[in-house]
Amino acid sequence: MRNTARWAAALGLTAVAVCGPLTGAAVAAPDAAPASLYAPSALVLTIGHGGGAATATPERAVTLSCAPTSSGTHPAAPAACAELRGVGGDFAALKARDDVWCNKLYDPVVVTAQGVWQGQRVSYERTFGNSCERDAVGGSLFAF
């Protein structure tokens, strides 16, 4: 009986010595560590015809999430996320490709992006002269 009591006391002291320091760290860890390794990146992209987002009716809309992996209803999510990463999430930095020639038919197309890119709020709107100009700038980002 005495040996059992000694073993129980020894195990109890060992458990306190080993696990005791962990309890303080576990309590402090949630405040110090971020909730996720990735900043949130979730966008809603829309396309519509008209002079501006206020007057155009969205014809198509997709979701795009780029962290931690590319996903959403966008048909080419990995390529679209790669384009956004290439410009650091700055939609205004998307430039038209040099190898695309578009006609001058004016049929305005409005694209919008609303949501969060790497933890920062995004609200983007741009009107293109026609869908060819939109495709030349957006590549796969606005091709849905």
N, C-alpha and C positions, 0 to 999 in steps of 0.2 A: 504494500500500500504506500509506503514511504517513497519507493522508487517511482510509482505512478505520479505522485504529487510532485516529485522533483522534475520528472519529464514534462509534466503539464506546465510547471512554472518556467522551465527552460524554454519550451516552445512559445509560451506567451511572451516572454521577454525578447526572444529572437524575433517574433512577429512584430512587436512594437519597435524594435531597433531597426528592422528592415523596412517596414511599411510606414513608420511614423513620419519620416522626412517626406515621403511621397504625398501624404495627405495635404500638407501645406502647399506643395507645388501644384497639386491638382486643383486646389481652391483658387490659386492665383492664375493658373494657366488660361482659363477662358477670357479673362480681361486682356491678357497680353497677346494672345494668338488670334489671328483673323479666323472668321468662321469658315473660310474656304481658301484654297491655294490660288484660286482664280478670281479676278475681279469680274463682276457680272457683265455680260454682253448679250443683250437680247433686244432685237429690233423688229419693228413692223414696217415693211416697205410697201408702198402703194403706187399704182400707176393709174392715171386718168387723162382724159382729153379736156382741154380748156386752157384759159389764159392764166390761171393761178389755182392754188389749192383751195382757196375759199369759194371759188365758183365751179370748180371741176368736180364731177362725181367720180369717186374711185371706181375703176373698172375691175382691177385685180389687186389683191393684197396677199402678202406672204409674211411668214415669220422667219427670222434668222437669228440663231444663237451661235456664237463663235467660241464660247468657253465652257467647259474645257475642250469639247470637240465641236465640230461643225454639225449643226442639226437645224430642224425647223421644217416648215412646209416649202421653203425655197427649193426649186428643182436642182440647183447646182450650188448647194450650201458650201461645200469645201472651196470651190473656186471663188465664190462671192466673199467668203471670209478671208481668203488669201489676198484678194484685191484690197479689202479694207485694211488688212494688216500692212500691206505695202505702202499705204498712204497714212499710216498711223491713225486710222479711223476718221480722218479729215475728208469728208465728202467733197468739199470745195477743191481739194487738191487733185481730184480725179480729172485727168486731161483726155481730150479726144485723141484717138489713135491717128497717126499720120497716113496710114494706108487705106483709109476709108473715105470714099467720096459720096456725099449725099446730095440729092437734088434740093432745090430751093422751094419746094412745095410747102406752104405754111399750113400745118395741121398740128397745132401745139399739143405737146404731151407734158404732163406734170408728174414729177416723181416726188415722193416724200419719204422720209425716214424718221421715225419717232421711236424713242426708247433709251437704252443705256448702252454705251460702248466703253468697256473696261472701267466701269464704275462712274463714268461721266454721262450726264444727261445729254441726249442728242435730239435736236429738232432741225431737220433739213428739208428744204423745198427748192426745186429747180424746175424751170419751164424750158423745154427744148422746142425748137422749130418743128420737128417731126420725129417719128419713131426711129429713123435712121440715125439722126444726131444723138438721140438718147442711147442707142446701142453702141455708137462709136465711143461714147464717154464711159458708160457704165459697164461695158463688156458683159460679163455674166452677172454682175450685181443687180442690174435692172432688167435682165432678160428672164422674165417669167410671165 
